[in-house]
Amino acid sequence: MPFSSTLPVKVVSIRLAAVAAAAALALTGCTTASQTSNVAPSGSTKFDPSTVQRDDALAAMVPAALKSKGTIDVGSDTSYAPAEALGGSDGQTPVGYDVDFAKAIAATLGLKADVHTADFTGILPALGPKYDLGISSFTITPERLKAVNLVSYFNAGTLWAVQKGNPKKFSLDDICGKSVGVQTGTVEENPDVSGRSKKCTDAGKPAIKVVTLKTQTDVTTRLVNGSIDAMSADSPIINYALSQTGDKLELLGDLYDAAPQGIAVAKKDTALAEVVSKVMNKLISDGTYTKILEAWNNTKGAISKSEVNPAVGS
């Protein structure tokens, strides 16, 4: 999950190629707004957020200010399919399992969800004044827990991908001097790849050529086009990118550093964080949670219980 070197809190997010662009890559290797209309659920079932019923008991727990507004404003970096991306008939509508979770949470509380496209590194600082929630594949880390509340809702890890057939013979055992693409602010960028690069230079070997880009979509494009040797990202994103790039990429190695992701809430809004956790547990128990993940073919990341600020490793 993304970290931000410009923030006091390392913004962690686990993301992969945006659904729309990834689908387009299979055809053109380009990323344009017009291609995002390809983003759609890939599972065998569909989920309709309008079927989620209001829970009066949970709705009564909503903080007064939010209740009077009637809308939950959600910040999300919509370049990280299948978690969050732009799609729909206009190619500009937020879609993905995180978007469906936002809508399901709002509906349960008798509210509406307004999902706003935002730069990943700008979401957490804007919680409170601009966004009520940040739902954008944020990995839960000790650093982030110091600055915001995080409600666990999904598990993901890190995966690597290379071009099909690994024509550049890339290996994690021989990574020094190689070019690696990552999304800016992710844990893949720092501490993972940055740490690997330091080991290279400490051993007197060339540093890794880290290509850090604002969106995962652009990272995937670089790999498809062969301008980088490999890319690293969150497991749901890598798996989705592989399925959407026309058999141009393949996995390298196994998943590692699996960790919970969280819905971010301003540190002062503990009451809202508790409500969101209760809603997530209701969605888990009544099957809505599973339906959402099934629709996006990501049930492997399911959790059995949502918690506020769960203890995590360093």
N, C-alpha and C positions, 0 to 999 in steps of 0.2 A: 504494500500500500504506500501511497506517496508520502514522502516527507517534504518539507519546504525549508530550504536553507535560509530563507529570508524571514522566517517566523520563529518565535520563541518555542513554538510547539512543532515537533516534526509531524507534518501532516502525512499520515500513512494511508495509502489506499491501494487496494489490490485491483488492478485493472488490466483489461486486454483490449485487443483491437475493437474499435467501435463497430457495431454490427453493420451499420450501413456501409461504411467505407470498406469494411472487410469483404462484404459481398461484392462490392464493386471491384475490388482488387482482382478478383478471379477473372474479370473481363478486361480490365484496362490498366490495373496497377496504379490507378489514380485515386485521389480522395477529393470529392466535390460534394457540395450540398445536395445536388440533384440525385446522388447515389444513395443518400441515406434513406430513401423511401423503401429500400430493400429490407430494412430492419423489421423483423417480425418474429413471433414465437416460433421456435423450432421443434418443440415437443409434440407428442401425439395428442395432447389435450389442449384446450383453450381455457382462458380465464377471463371472466367478465367482472370487473370491479364493481359494477352496478348491482351485482347480486349480494354484496356484503350488506348485512343489516346493522342498523344502529343498535348499540347496547346502552340502554338508558343508565344503568349503574355506572358504567365506565364514562359515559358522556357527562355525568354529574361531577366527575372528578377533574374535568378540564379546567385549567386556570381561567379566571373570569375574563382577563384581557383577550385571550385566544378565543374563548367562547363568543364574546361580543363581536369579534372580527369575522367569525364564521368560516375562515379559510386558514389552512396550514400552509405557510410558505416554505417550500423545500428547495434547498440549494443542491445542485447535482451537476457533475461534469459529464455531460452527455456525449462523451466520445469513447465510452468504455463498454461496448456491447459484450455480452448480452445483459449486463447489469443495468446500464443506462446509456441510451443513445438517442439519436434523432431519427424518426421514421414516419410512419403514417402516410396518408394519401398526399400530404403536402411536403413530406420529407423533413419537416421541422417540428414534429410533435414528439415530446419526450416519451420513450417507450423502454421496456426492459423490466426485469424482475424487481429491481429497486423502485422503479416508478409504480409498478403494481402494488408493492408493499406500501408505498406512500398513500396511494388511493385507498387501499384497504384499511389502513390505520385511520385515515380521515373519515371514511364512511362509518366505521365502528363508533367513532366519537360524534357522529352527526354533523360532520364538517366536510368541506371540500378541500382537495389538495391542489395546490398550484405549484408545479415543479418548474423551477427556473434554471436555465442553462447557466453554469458558472465555471470560472477557472477553478480547478481543483484546489490550488493553494490559497484561494481567496474565500473558500466556504467557511472554514472554522472561525476565522477572525470576524466574520459577518453574522455569526449566530447571535440572536437577540435583536440587534437593531434592524437586520434585514431578513434573516431566515429564522424560522422557528425550529426547523430540523435540517440537518445535513445528512442526506442519504446518498452516498457516493462511494461505496466499497472502502470505507475507512477501516484499516486494520487497527485493532485495539492495541495500544502500546502504553507503557508506563509514562512516557513523555506526554502523550496526548491526554491521558487521564488526569494529568496535573492541571490542564487548562479547560477541558470540557467534560461533560457527562457522555458516556457511551453506552448504548443499549445493545447488547449482543443479539445478532439475528442470523448469522451465516458464518461458515468456515471456509477459508481458502488458503492456498499455499503458493509457492513460487514454482514456475515451470520455465523451461527454455525451449526455443524453437530455432531451427535453421532451415535453409532451403531444402527442398525435397532431394533426397539422396546425399545430402551434406557434401556438395561439390568442393567446398573449401576445407573439408576435413577438420572442421572445428571440434575442439575437445575442451571440456572444462578442466582437464588436467594439463592443458597447454594453452592457456588463455592470454598470457602476457603478450602485449603488442598487437592483439587482435581487436577488431572493431565490434563493439557491442551496443545495441540500441536499447534504450530504456525511456520510460516517460518521466519527465521532470518531476521531482518531488516524491517519487515512489521509494519504497524500501528496497526495491530492486536497484535503484540508483545508489542509494545510501541507506543502510550500511553495506549491502551485499556486494555490488560490483565495485564500489569505491574501496571496500575492504580487501577484495581480491587484488585490486590494482596496487594497493599499498604493499601487499605481500610480494608482488612482482618487483616493485622498486626496491624494497628492503633486501631482496635477494640479488640486486644488481641487474635485474631484467627490465625490459621495456614496460612502461605503464600500459594499461589497457586503454584503447582509444574509445572513450565513452561518448556515444552519440546520444545526447539527452534532448528530447523533443517535447513540445508542449502537450501533444496528444498522442495516445497510443496508436491511433489510426495512422499517423505519419510514420511512426516507428515500424509498423507492419509493412507499410508501403516500401520503406527503404530495404527491408529484408526481402520482400518479394522481388524487388528490382536488383538485388544483389549488391547494393552499395554498402551494406554492413555484413559482418560475418554471422551474427546471431542476435537474438533479442531475448529479453527476460521480462516476464510480467506475471500477474496473478493467474492462477490456474483456470478459472472460468473463462477469462479473456483469451488466453492462449488456445484453449480447446475450441473456443468459438471461432477464433481466427483461422485455425487449421481447417475447420469445416466449411469456411466461407471463402477461401482463397483458391478454389479450383485445384486442389491437390498440388499446390506449389510449395507448401511448407511441411515440416514434420517435427515431432517432438525430439528433444535431445535430453536424455537422462530421465530421472524420476522427480516427482513432486517432493519438495522439502519445505521446512519452516511453516507448516500449517498453523494457522492462527485464526481466532475469531475476528469478525468484522462487526462494526457497531454503527448504530444510528446516532449521530451527534446532536447534542442538546447543549445550550449555553450552560456554563458551570452554575450560574445562579438559579437556573430553572430546574432544580432537582425534582419538584413536584411533577413537571411535565415529563421528565425522564421516567419517573415511576409509572406514570399513566401509560406511556408508550410501551414500557416493558409488559405491563398487564395486558395491553391490547395484543402485543406480539404473542404472548402465551395463550390468549384466547384463540388467535388465528392458528396457532400450532395445534391446539386441542380440537378445534372444530374442523380441521382439515383444509382450511383456506390456504394456509401457509404451504402445504404440500402441493396443492393445485397450482399455485403460482410458480413454484419451482419446476413442477412437471411441465408446465406450459413453455418454459424456457430451457428445458432439458438440463437442469442443474440441481437435481435432487441430491447429488453426492455432497453438496455443501450444507445440507440441512442440519439444524441443531434440534435438540429435544426440549430445551428450556432457554428462555431469554432472561438475562440478568442485567442490572444496572451496574456499570463499572466493575466487571468481573476481574478477578486477579489474573494477571498474565505475566509471562516471563519477561526478562529484560531483553 
